Every structure is written in structure tokens, then in C-alpha cells.
């Protein structure tokens, strides 16, 4: 489990693909805090470190993950957001992020407003239905609050600290991003849908 408060950004050192997926190698001082088998979120995708060597680590990415996230488009030199899992004693400063990406979105616009930037993302309606104004959403693993949400798009505001610490400061219109919606929103939608179905079944004949 993660909070969406990115520790640092890392650099992709290599992507070795195969029919079953790919092995991703990332360089970052954060690797020194990993042990083989540890989880780490890479641009919002929960991966398992299989090799650690000083300031770099490698993780295997399954074909399905490559298809539903932006990890399939990574190449050497790209920057990625990195976050270590939440410890029981840590502050939950963001929101509950599983690292199970729901899909990708496309940056529609990036507008500078005073010291912040407003970024609008277009995504599938099955993703956007879970995003509400002032609700939580993770973009490339970063915990954010939706300022606006309507139809197939939503808007978030990025403060200077987020722009400096993560890769979101590099976003431009047309870029693809990983999107993970709020887990609680998905559960509420599922439970509400289940209740409605039961009411229909148990109604008068």
C-alpha cells in the first residue's frame, strides 16, 4: 500500500522486453533502501524488486501491466516517479494508493495559474465515473485532488513542491499518464450497484 506521496524520481536505465513482459531497470539512490522481493511503486505501478545493485534496481513487468499502463512505452533515459510502501507508523499524508493502475489518460491541457499549474486529463468514462470534485485520484502515482470532474475529463492543480519532486512538472499536452482512482469510490460504486440489483430481484412479481 502507498500514499501517493512520491519519494523521488528515478531514471530508466534499460528496458529488456520479451514475449512475457519486460525487465525494467531504474537508477535511483532509493534502491539502497530496497531488498530483493520488496515492493516499489514506479509511476504509480506496484512492482517487485528482483535485483538490487547499489543505486539501481530491476523489476519484472508482466505483459498485462505493460498494456494497461504507460510502462510499456518507457525507454532508456525516461524519468519515473518512485515511492516505497507505507509503513504502519507512517503518516497517511495522501490517500490509499494500491499501485493497481486502472488505465491511462491523456493530458488535454497544462495551464499556469500563479505559482500552480492546472492539468486537465482525458480518460475513459469507466475511469472518470469514479473521479469527483475534491475527491482523490493518483496520476503517475502522485496523490492529487480533483478540482473539476465532468464527463470524460478531470482537472487537478499542481503545487510547486509536486512540480519539483515528481515528473508531473514535465507533463505536456498529448502525454500519457497512469491513472488510479480512489479505492473507496470503487467499493462504494460496487456496493451500491449490488444493492440496486438485489432490490430489483426481490421486488414484487
C-alpha angles and dihedrals in degrees: 000000000000137000101217091245100128116221096204145317122267135196125242107238099180143351114204110188131199138167090272097048135283143289111233121203117198130185119216139127085239087077089077088069093056132090125195108282096025120134123240131175113234110194087333098314117116109230135170120239108233098172131027125188117171106289098001138067137188129217132183116234119201120228091247091056091049089054099049098039139046092253088093090066097049121120137178112298097025118132121233134187116246130200131172118221121274116267117219090245095048124107113254093228097161124025136281107294119179099187089238101128115214094204143295133290135198125235108243099180143352115205126181114222116180105301095343138067127226112214122191119203127197115208142158114293090240087064099039093052088074095050117089133174110280089010126124126263132165120224115190086342096307117127109232140166120237110235093186133011128179135145112328098346143061136188130223131186119228119207122210093259091057092046091052100041100042141041092254090092088068095055118126132178110283095029118130121232137185115249127199116178125212111289092216091055090055093050092048091050092048094048093046091050091049091051092051091051091052092050090054093049094047095045124113116290 
